[in-house]
């Protein structure tokens, strides 16, 4: 039974999402036409429309898939630490490890949101991810005893966003960006909680 499962061909939905993930993330959601996704996935055009309805719905599904994967990665990184302070820093450490990936192209949600018109499914997906990040930082800030958890959560989200953009744009050393963002996060957390910043 296991050998049957291992050789089973992915469904049209899985192939379309894999193709969308590869092409949209590498080249942008507006640059990649629907025909390229269909060709890359090796499915009939009708499969896309029957499964997703259209390109905007496919982009939304692609972003939802990335949201789930990113949330899982960050949640696992946070769970490896005991204190809220360490957990907040673990978010930046997890992000920093992504900077070293050869296929790193920045934040999929910022990129797709910047290309999308306001109020559509793509913007909803980008907003949902950013809302999740803000809630995570704010919850951990509350648990760490921050005087103003909302403010610290907002500051850490801005830092997270900026680090991703810097790692994409500053091609010289992504490890420098990762170290700088973690150090800045440590200083912000220390200032907000009255604790000493970690060296």
PyMOL commands that set and color helices and strands:
alter all, ss='L'
color gray80, all
select helices_A, chain A and resi 2-7+12-27+34-41+45-51+55-79+84-99+108-115+121-143+149-169+174-193
alter helices_A, ss='H'
color red, helices_A
deselect
rebuild
show_as cartoon
